[in-house]
Each structure stands twice: as C-alpha cells, then as structure tokens.
Amino acid sequence: MSADYRKQHYVPQGYCRFFSEDGKTINLVLRDTGQVVLGASIRNQCAENYFYGSPEIEKSYGELESDALRIIQRIRDSERLIGMTPKEYNILCTFIVFQRARTKLERDKMLGSTNNLAREYIRHNLDKFPPDPELKAWIEKNLDNIGVDPKQAHAVEILYSFISGGLLLDLDAVLLRNCTRWPFLFGDGVVALVNMAYQKVRYKSLTGLQTPGLQVYLPLGPRLGLMFFDSAKYRVPSVIGHWVNVETKADVDMLNVLQMNTSQDAAFFAHPGHEKYVRSLWQEWAPKLERPQMIDHKAPGYDAETGEYIGEIIHSFEPHPSFPMRLSFMEPYDNHEPLKFGAIRDRELRDVFRKKADGIDRTIKEKERQRREAIDPGPAHPGA
C-alpha cells in the first residue's frame, strides 16, 4: 500500500501552500494554548493516518481538489472573479461545501449530535427490533454507550456535500483585497460560515446553506479572501466590480478571529515576521473562542411547505459564534424581516438538492439492505 495515501489530509497541501513562503513549510498557532510553531512541514499539517479509512477514498477526492485549486490559483493571479464558466463556478461552490464537510473539526462537531439522534431512533423503535428479550434488555442497559462509526458517519456527510454546492449559487461573491500590513490567517476548519444579519437570534440554525443572511468566508492567501453573501440582507458600499478593499486592522482581525474560531487544533499564517501579531490576536481573543459544536434540543416541528404542525422533533444546529461579528465593508440592512423557522432563500435550488439527496438516500438504503442480507440471508429455500 502506498505510503502517500496512508497520511490523509483533510485540508489540501496545495491550499496550505497559498500561505507558504517556500511551498514546503507553514507557521501556526495552536488554538488551545497559543503556542506558535514556525517552519512546520506542510505535509504533516491537517492530516492523520487513514483519516478517511481506505486510501481509495483519499484518491477519489483528488479530481475535485485539483480542479478547484487550479480555479483558485487563477483567481489569486488575476484578483478577479469574472471569466469563470458556469461549470467552474459550480466546481468552486462544490469545493467550498466539500472542504467544510471533510475536516476533523466537522467530524468531531457532528459526532455527538449524530450519536444522540441514533440513540433516540433506537429508543423509539426498540419494539420493532427482532423479538429477543435478552438483546433488547442489553440495548436498553447500554444505550448511552451505543454510537455510530465516526468514519462512516463522516463519509455520509461528505457524500452529501458533493451535491450541496448548488445551494450557494444564489449568493453574491466578492474578493477581499487585504490592503493592510496584517495578514489573513486560515483555521484548520478553513471554510467559515457566519450570519451577521441574524446573529442575535438564538436556538435556530443561522448557517444552513440556504439560510437567509448567510455569509461564507474562504481565505485565499495572506492578501486575498473570498466571501459569498446574501445580497438581500447586506449592503456593500465599497464594492468595486467583484472586489472590496479591506483597509482596517479591525476588519482583518475580525476575519482572522472567525478563522481561529473555525478551527479544531490550529490556525496558520504565511510569514514568520507576523508571529507577534498572531500571538497578540490569540491572547486578546482566546477567552472568547468557542470550538463549534452541534446543539440538540426538542422543539415543535412544522412542515416546511404547509406550516402544519407535525409533532415534536429534535432540532440540531450549530450555534452562531457568541462574539459579535462586525465588518465595516459589509453592513446588514436594518429592515430585514424576522427569521422564520425553515426559511430559505431560493426554493428552486432547494428542490434540486432534495431530488439529488433522495437519490443518495435510496442508494444508501439499498446498500444497507444488501449488506444485511449478506450477513443474514434468511431461511434456505425449500428443497434447496
């Protein structure tokens, strides 16, 4: 087995090189301690042996990675978004959703919620299990210790990410040109989702891919970033074509703190000369950083189409960062309406996604049926 695929990266090495002086090393600050490491090998960052499992899984992501990084490199070289074909724009959106889904941060964030949902499902369907009193008693006794396989659960989430990029197509996009002397950083979660328009709302998902007010931030290097945003909820007074000049340290700090918050282990920066700035930023903001986690709570459920009450459901969502988000170049409109449960921006895009998701659901169920039959084929055919 090739050693090249044993160490499996959840952030592409090619992306890390956008923040490297020599293409081989990168600098980082550890999220939990603030320790700064200079000149770390890119090959050893954001990677674990067999993180996805099979080397073939890592290989299967290569085409999307390569295509997307070529597009991003072209954006970096030209500092322009125009000129992309619809196919290339789709690739970029798909990569952004995929990259967010594939990280260690996302796996760890989702695992607790996925386990809770699995246990709740078992609890409510225990009577439908095979009539084995001893097995049922064992399940009831050990239910709190039952969980899903982290790699399998993560693989399903990544699978859905490949069809989810289209949910961003209704958003506007701008390049952020860093005109200050302070650099952009990136966290090992890479893609940061935020919603300044509704950030005071609690106990609702504010960062669903079709949620009104969504903002999606992807750093492209120490001097350039990319942000998607809902133009119905924000004004961007200083936009020129498809780019905005970021001219204040406060804005750079805010974007960098968002990246630090969107990290599991570390945030990365390009030049060792910025160590003092990174240390200072971490010291100022570390008490306010909260590692993203899913929250589960029971709530009334309503049909998204009709508004009809459908009973109690478990609502799982990622809380918005608790620190207030402010960017001088992007201001929420004052007169936006309250965020309704299940609100979406574009019904047509949502319906296209649902059809694709239904196809994946059927495929997963069929494979599970085949797996079960292979384990327990049932009674032999009479006369066999």
C-alpha positions as CSV (number, residue, x, y, z in Angstrom):
1,M,0.0,0.0,0.0
2,S,1.4,3.4,-1.0
3,A,2.6,5.5,2.0
4,D,1.5,8.6,0.1
5,Y,-2.2,7.7,0.8
6,R,-1.7,6.5,4.4
7,K,-1.3,10.1,5.6
8,Q,-4.7,11.5,4.6
9,H,-5.2,15.3,4.6
10,Y,-8.4,17.0,5.4
11,V,-7.0,20.3,4.2
12,P,-5.2,20.0,0.8
13,Q,-1.5,20.6,0.8
14,G,-2.0,22.7,-2.3
15,Y,-4.3,25.0,-0.3
16,C,-1.8,25.3,2.5
17,R,0.9,26.4,0.0
18,F,-1.2,29.5,-0.6
19,F,0.1,30.5,2.8
20,S,3.7,29.4,2.5
21,E,6.8,31.4,1.7
22,D,8.7,28.4,0.3
23,G,5.9,25.9,-0.7
24,K,7.1,23.4,1.9
25,T,6.6,25.0,5.3
26,I,4.0,27.0,7.2
27,N,3.6,28.7,10.5
28,L,0.8,28.0,13.0
29,V,-0.7,28.9,16.4
30,L,-2.2,26.2,18.5
31,R,-5.8,27.0,19.3
32,D,-5.9,25.8,22.9
33,T,-2.5,27.1,24.2
34,G,-1.5,29.9,21.9
35,Q,1.9,28.2,21.2
36,V,3.4,29.4,17.9
37,V,5.3,27.0,15.7
38,L,7.4,28.4,12.9
39,G,8.5,26.5,9.8
40,A,6.3,23.4,10.3
41,S,6.2,20.9,7.4
42,I,3.0,21.4,5.3
43,R,3.0,17.6,4.7
44,N,2.4,17.0,8.4
45,Q,-0.4,19.5,8.9
46,C,-4.2,18.8,8.9
47,A,-3.6,15.1,8.3
48,E,-3.9,11.8,10.1
49,N,-3.1,8.2,9.1
50,Y,-6.1,6.7,7.5
51,F,-8.3,9.7,8.5
52,Y,-10.9,8.6,5.9
53,G,-10.1,4.9,6.1
54,S,-9.3,3.4,2.7
55,P,-6.6,5.1,0.5
56,E,-9.1,4.9,-2.4
57,I,-11.3,7.4,-0.6
58,E,-8.5,9.9,-0.4
59,K,-7.7,9.3,-4.1
60,S,-11.4,9.9,-5.1
61,Y,-11.2,13.4,-3.8
62,G,-8.2,14.3,-5.9
63,E,-10.0,15.4,-9.1
64,L,-12.3,17.9,-7.3
65,E,-9.3,19.2,-5.3
66,S,-7.1,19.7,-8.4
67,D,-9.8,21.4,-10.4
68,A,-10.8,23.7,-7.6
69,L,-7.2,24.6,-6.7
70,R,-6.5,25.5,-10.3
71,I,-9.5,27.8,-10.3
72,I,-8.5,29.4,-7.0
73,Q,-4.9,29.9,-8.3
74,R,-6.3,31.7,-11.3
75,I,-8.4,33.9,-9.1
76,R,-5.3,34.6,-7.0
77,D,-3.2,35.5,-10.0
78,S,-5.8,37.8,-11.6
79,E,-7.6,39.0,-8.4
80,R,-10.8,38.7,-10.4
81,L,-13.9,36.5,-10.3
82,I,-15.2,37.3,-13.7
83,G,-14.3,35.0,-16.6
84,M,-15.3,31.7,-14.8
85,T,-17.5,29.4,-16.8
86,P,-20.7,28.2,-15.1
87,K,-19.0,24.8,-14.7
88,E,-16.0,26.3,-13.0
89,Y,-18.3,28.3,-10.7
90,N,-20.1,25.1,-9.8
91,I,-16.8,23.4,-9.1
92,L,-15.8,26.3,-6.8
93,C,-19.0,26.2,-4.8
94,T,-18.9,22.4,-4.6
95,F,-15.3,22.5,-3.3
96,I,-16.2,25.1,-0.6
97,V,-19.0,22.9,0.8
98,F,-16.9,19.7,0.4
99,Q,-13.9,21.3,2.1
100,R,-16.0,22.4,5.0
101,A,-17.5,18.9,5.4
102,R,-14.3,16.9,5.2
103,T,-12.4,18.4,8.1
104,K,-11.6,16.9,11.5
105,L,-13.5,19.8,13.1
106,E,-16.6,18.9,11.2
107,R,-16.3,15.2,12.1
108,D,-15.9,15.9,15.8
109,K,-18.5,18.6,15.8
110,M,-21.2,16.3,14.2
111,L,-20.4,13.1,16.1
112,G,-22.1,13.9,19.4
113,S,-25.3,15.0,17.6
114,T,-25.2,12.0,15.3
115,N,-24.9,9.7,18.3
116,N,-27.8,11.4,20.1
117,L,-30.0,11.0,17.0
118,A,-29.1,7.4,16.6
119,R,-29.9,6.6,20.3
120,E,-33.2,8.5,20.1
121,Y,-34.1,6.4,17.0
122,I,-33.2,3.2,18.7
123,R,-35.2,4.2,21.8
124,H,-38.3,4.9,19.8
125,N,-38.0,1.8,17.6
126,L,-36.9,-0.8,20.1
127,D,-40.2,-2.6,19.8
128,K,-39.6,-3.2,16.1
129,F,-36.3,-5.0,16.7
130,P,-36.1,-8.8,16.5
131,P,-38.0,-10.5,19.3
132,D,-35.0,-11.3,21.5
133,P,-35.7,-10.2,25.1
134,E,-32.1,-10.5,26.1
135,L,-30.9,-8.4,23.2
136,K,-33.5,-5.7,24.0
137,A,-32.5,-5.7,27.6
138,W,-28.9,-5.3,26.7
139,I,-29.6,-2.4,24.3
140,E,-31.7,-0.6,26.9
141,K,-29.0,-1.0,29.5
142,N,-26.2,0.1,27.2
143,L,-28.0,2.6,25.1
144,D,-26.0,5.6,26.3
145,N,-22.8,3.9,25.2
146,I,-24.0,3.0,21.7
147,G,-22.7,5.2,18.9
148,V,-22.2,5.4,15.2
149,D,-18.9,4.7,13.5
150,P,-17.2,8.1,13.2
151,K,-15.6,7.4,9.8
152,Q,-18.8,6.0,8.3
153,A,-21.0,8.9,9.6
154,H,-18.4,11.4,8.3
155,A,-18.3,9.7,4.9
156,V,-22.1,10.1,4.5
157,E,-21.8,13.8,5.3
158,I,-19.0,14.2,2.8
159,L,-21.1,12.4,0.2
160,Y,-23.9,14.8,0.6
161,S,-21.5,17.7,0.3
162,F,-20.9,16.8,-3.3
163,I,-24.4,17.7,-4.2
164,S,-24.7,20.7,-1.9
165,G,-22.6,23.3,-3.7
166,G,-25.6,24.4,-5.8
167,L,-27.2,25.7,-2.6
168,L,-24.7,28.6,-2.7
169,L,-25.4,29.6,-6.3
170,D,-27.9,32.4,-5.4
171,L,-25.4,34.2,-3.2
172,D,-23.3,37.1,-4.5
173,A,-19.5,36.8,-4.2
174,V,-16.7,39.3,-3.6
175,L,-13.0,39.1,-3.4
176,L,-11.5,40.7,-0.3
177,R,-8.2,42.5,-1.0
178,N,-6.2,42.9,2.1
179,C,-4.7,46.4,1.9
180,T,-3.3,46.5,5.5
181,R,0.0,45.3,6.8
182,W,-1.6,42.5,8.8
183,P,-2.2,39.1,7.1
184,F,-5.2,36.9,6.6
185,L,-4.9,33.6,8.5
186,F,-6.8,30.3,8.0
187,G,-8.0,27.8,10.6
188,D,-8.0,24.1,10.0
189,G,-11.7,24.2,9.5
190,V,-11.0,26.5,6.5
191,V,-14.5,27.5,5.5
192,A,-16.2,29.8,8.0
193,L,-20.0,30.3,8.0
194,V,-21.5,33.3,9.7
195,N,-24.7,35.3,9.6
196,M,-24.3,38.9,10.8
197,A,-27.9,39.8,9.8
198,Y,-29.4,37.4,12.4
199,Q,-26.6,36.9,14.8
200,K,-28.7,37.9,17.8
201,V,-31.1,35.0,17.1
202,R,-30.6,32.0,19.4
203,Y,-31.8,28.4,19.2
204,K,-32.1,28.4,15.4
205,S,-29.7,27.4,12.7
206,L,-28.2,30.6,11.2
207,T,-25.7,29.0,8.9
208,G,-27.6,26.5,6.8
209,L,-26.5,26.7,3.2
210,Q,-29.9,28.1,2.2
211,T,-30.5,30.2,5.4
212,P,-31.3,33.9,4.7
213,G,-28.4,36.2,5.6
214,L,-25.7,33.5,5.2
215,Q,-22.1,34.6,4.7
216,V,-19.3,32.2,3.6
217,Y,-15.7,33.1,4.1
218,L,-12.7,31.3,2.5
219,P,-9.2,32.9,2.8
220,L,-7.2,32.5,-0.4
221,G,-3.9,33.7,0.9
222,P,-2.5,36.3,3.3
223,R,-3.6,39.2,1.0
224,L,-6.8,37.8,-0.5
225,G,-10.1,36.3,0.6
226,L,-13.4,35.2,-0.9
227,M,-16.8,35.9,0.6
228,F,-20.2,34.8,-0.5
229,F,-23.1,36.7,0.9
230,D,-26.9,37.2,0.7
231,S,-27.3,40.5,-1.1
232,A,-30.9,40.8,0.1
233,K,-29.6,41.1,3.6
234,Y,-26.4,43.2,3.3
235,R,-25.1,46.3,1.7
236,V,-21.5,46.5,0.5
237,P,-20.9,50.2,-0.1
238,S,-17.3,50.0,-1.2
239,V,-17.6,47.1,-3.7
240,I,-15.8,47.8,-7.0
241,G,-16.8,45.2,-9.6
242,H,-16.3,41.9,-7.7
243,W,-13.8,43.1,-5.1
244,V,-13.6,45.0,-1.9
245,N,-10.6,46.6,-0.3
246,V,-10.2,45.6,3.3
247,E,-8.5,48.7,4.8
248,T,-8.7,48.5,8.5
249,K,-7.0,46.3,11.1
250,A,-10.3,45.8,12.8
251,D,-11.7,44.0,9.7
252,V,-8.6,41.9,9.3
253,D,-8.8,40.9,13.0
254,M,-12.5,40.0,12.7
255,L,-11.9,37.7,9.8
256,N,-8.9,36.1,11.5
257,V,-10.8,35.6,14.7
258,L,-13.5,33.9,12.8
259,Q,-10.9,31.6,11.3
260,M,-9.4,30.9,14.7
261,N,-12.9,30.0,16.0
262,T,-13.4,27.8,12.9
263,S,-10.5,25.5,13.9
264,Q,-10.0,22.3,15.8
265,D,-6.3,22.4,16.5
266,A,-4.6,25.3,14.9
267,A,-4.7,28.4,12.7
268,F,-2.0,29.0,10.1
269,F,-0.1,32.1,8.7
270,A,2.4,32.7,6.0
271,H,5.3,34.8,7.2
272,P,7.2,34.2,10.5
273,G,7.5,38.0,10.8
274,H,3.8,38.1,11.7
275,E,4.4,36.0,14.9
276,K,4.0,38.9,17.2
277,Y,0.6,39.9,15.6
278,V,-0.7,36.3,15.8
279,R,0.3,36.0,19.4
280,S,-1.3,39.3,20.3
281,L,-4.5,38.4,18.5
282,W,-4.7,35.0,20.2
283,Q,-4.1,36.5,23.6
284,E,-6.9,39.1,23.1
285,W,-9.5,36.7,21.7
286,A,-8.7,33.3,23.2
287,P,-11.2,33.7,26.2
288,K,-14.0,34.4,23.7
289,L,-13.3,31.5,21.3
290,E,-15.7,28.6,21.4
291,R,-15.0,25.4,19.5
292,P,-18.0,24.8,17.2
293,Q,-20.3,22.1,18.5
294,M,-23.8,21.0,17.5
295,I,-26.7,21.5,19.9
296,D,-29.7,19.2,20.1
297,H,-33.0,20.2,21.6
298,K,-36.6,19.1,21.2
299,A,-38.9,21.5,19.6
300,P,-42.3,21.7,17.8
301,G,-42.0,20.5,14.2
302,Y,-43.7,22.1,11.3
303,D,-43.9,21.1,7.7
304,A,-41.6,23.4,5.6
305,E,-44.2,23.6,2.8
306,T,-47.5,24.0,4.6
307,G,-46.5,25.1,8.1
308,E,-48.6,22.3,9.5
309,Y,-47.6,21.0,12.9
310,I,-46.0,17.5,12.6
311,G,-45.2,16.8,16.2
312,E,-42.1,17.2,18.3
313,I,-38.7,16.9,16.6
314,I,-35.1,17.0,17.6
315,H,-33.7,20.3,16.3
316,S,-29.9,20.0,15.7
317,F,-27.9,23.1,14.9
318,E,-24.6,24.8,15.3
319,P,-24.8,28.0,17.4
320,H,-23.6,31.2,15.9
321,P,-20.2,32.5,17.4
322,S,-21.0,34.2,20.7
323,F,-18.8,37.2,20.0
324,P,-20.4,40.0,17.9
325,M,-19.4,40.0,14.3
326,R,-18.8,43.4,12.6
327,L,-17.3,44.2,9.2
328,S,-17.1,47.8,8.1
329,F,-17.3,46.8,4.4
330,M,-20.5,44.7,4.7
331,E,-23.4,46.0,6.7
332,P,-26.7,44.3,7.4
333,Y,-29.8,46.1,6.3
334,D,-31.8,47.5,9.2
335,N,-35.2,46.5,7.9
336,H,-34.9,42.7,7.3
337,E,-37.8,40.6,8.5
338,P,-37.6,38.2,11.4
339,L,-36.0,34.8,10.6
340,K,-38.8,32.2,10.4
341,F,-38.2,28.5,11.2
342,G,-37.3,26.7,7.9
343,A,-36.9,29.9,5.9
344,I,-34.9,29.5,2.7
345,R,-33.6,31.9,0.1
346,D,-34.3,30.0,-3.2
347,R,-36.9,27.3,-3.3
348,E,-35.8,26.1,-6.8
349,L,-32.2,25.4,-5.7
350,R,-33.5,23.7,-2.5
351,D,-35.8,21.4,-4.6
352,V,-33.0,20.4,-6.9
353,F,-30.9,19.5,-3.9
354,R,-33.8,17.4,-2.4
355,K,-34.1,15.4,-5.6
356,K,-30.4,14.6,-5.6
357,A,-30.5,13.8,-1.8
358,D,-33.4,11.5,-2.3
359,G,-31.3,9.6,-4.8
360,I,-28.5,9.2,-2.4
361,D,-30.9,8.2,0.4
362,R,-32.2,5.4,-1.8
363,T,-28.7,4.2,-2.7
364,I,-27.6,4.1,0.9
365,K,-30.8,2.2,2.0
366,E,-30.3,-0.3,-0.8
367,K,-26.7,-0.9,0.1
368,E,-27.6,-1.4,3.7
369,R,-30.3,-3.9,2.7
370,Q,-27.7,-5.8,0.6
371,R,-25.3,-5.8,3.5
372,R,-27.8,-7.2,5.9
373,E,-28.8,-9.9,3.5
374,A,-25.2,-10.9,3.1
375,I,-24.9,-11.2,6.9
376,D,-28.2,-13.0,7.4
377,P,-29.6,-14.4,4.2
378,G,-32.6,-15.8,6.0
379,P,-34.0,-19.3,5.8
380,A,-32.9,-21.6,3.0
381,H,-35.4,-22.0,0.1
382,P,-37.4,-25.2,0.5
383,G,-35.8,-28.0,-1.5
384,A,-32.5,-26.3,-1.7
